[in-house]
Structure formats: structure tokens, C-alpha cells
Amino acid sequence: MNSTSPTAPGYSFSATLPDTVFSKAVSRVTEALKVEGFGVLTEIDIQATMKAKLDIDVRPYRILGACNPQLAHRALTAEPDIGLLLPCNVTVRQEEDGALMVGFMDPVAVMQMTSNPEVAQVAQEVRERLMRVKAALA
């Protein structure tokens, strides 16, 4: 099932994955991002970090730092400090009931912090691509 969560914060949108294996879900999300021109620059394993740093067991949770170089270049050229808001984070997490969720940062909402029209245009293009990634994961 692929849906927008009614409780999603205003800065994100999400989807439920049909996968039941977490590592497979992370791979599927990474591949779907690649189709839309995004590479994953960073991958943070929250589950492993919480165990190593705090000795706390949490459900699987990954943060993928996704970037489309061409669109990032346009945004950085228009407004150099926009790098503070890059890359686009995508999360893959396992819910208590075992469901696998993908969360997408909504670049349009986040980039509203600037009034630069070129940045707004790039944010819209990024959002359209991320929405296609979400649809591909259905």
C-alpha cells in the first residue's frame, strides 16, 4: 500500500512498503531513487548507532541522504547557503506492527525558508521526482 500519512508532519510525505524484509526495502528505495537521478551520499543506521552509543535496542531505521547533483548544483548556484538544507533525507523504518514505512522530506516545504524563485523551482522539481519514487515503491 502506498499512501500519504494523515499524521505526517508538514515537511514530509510517506508511503507504506509491501516488503517484509528491511534490507530489501532499503535496497528498493535506493534503486527507485537512482531511477530519478538521486544518489545516496550518506546512510545512517539508527538501529546500530543507538545500540553502539546508548545500548538501546530500537526497530530498524535508516536515514538515506539522497542527492541529485544537477538539481543540487542549480540550487547552490542560486543560493550558496542552501547547502544547509541539502541533501534530501529519506527514511526507511520498521513500525511496531512490522510495517515498513518510507518517509520523504518535502523539499517544497523545507525550501520555503528562502524567497529565491530559482530555489523554489528546483524544490518543485525535486518534489516531483520524489513523488515518482514514492509511486514506484507501491
Secondary structure in CASP SS format (residue, H / E / C, confidence):
PFRMAT SS
TARGET T0000
AUTHOR 0000-0000-0000
METHOD secondary structure of the structure
MODEL  1
M C 1.00
N C 1.00
S C 1.00
T C 1.00
S C 1.00
P C 1.00
T C 1.00
A C 1.00
P C 1.00
G C 1.00
Y C 1.00
S E 1.00
F E 1.00
S E 1.00
A E 1.00
T E 1.00
L E 1.00
P C 1.00
D C 1.00
T C 1.00
V C 1.00
F H 1.00
S H 1.00
K H 1.00
A H 1.00
V H 1.00
S H 1.00
R H 1.00
V H 1.00
T H 1.00
E H 1.00
A H 1.00
L H 1.00
K H 1.00
V H 1.00
E C 1.00
G C 1.00
F C 1.00
G E 1.00
V E 1.00
L E 1.00
T E 1.00
E E 1.00
I E 1.00
D E 1.00
I H 1.00
Q H 1.00
A H 1.00
T H 1.00
M H 1.00
K H 1.00
A H 1.00
K H 1.00
L H 1.00
D C 1.00
I C 1.00
D C 1.00
V C 1.00
R C 1.00
P C 1.00
Y E 1.00
R E 1.00
I E 1.00
L E 1.00
G E 1.00
A E 1.00
C E 1.00
N C 1.00
P H 1.00
Q H 1.00
L H 1.00
A H 1.00
H H 1.00
R H 1.00
A H 1.00
L H 1.00
T H 1.00
A H 1.00
E C 1.00
P H 1.00
D H 1.00
I H 1.00
G H 1.00
L H 1.00
L H 1.00
L C 1.00
P C 1.00
C E 1.00
N E 1.00
V E 1.00
T E 1.00
V E 1.00
R E 1.00
Q E 1.00
E C 1.00
E C 1.00
D C 1.00
G C 1.00
A C 1.00
L E 1.00
M E 1.00
V E 1.00
G E 1.00
F E 1.00
M E 1.00
D C 1.00
P H 1.00
V H 1.00
A H 1.00
V H 1.00
M H 1.00
Q H 1.00
M H 1.00
T C 1.00
S C 1.00
N C 1.00
P H 1.00
E H 1.00
V H 1.00
A H 1.00
Q H 1.00
V H 1.00
A H 1.00
Q H 1.00
E H 1.00
V H 1.00
R H 1.00
E H 1.00
R H 1.00
L H 1.00
M H 1.00
R H 1.00
V H 1.00
K H 1.00
A H 1.00
A H 1.00
L C 1.00
A C 1.00
END
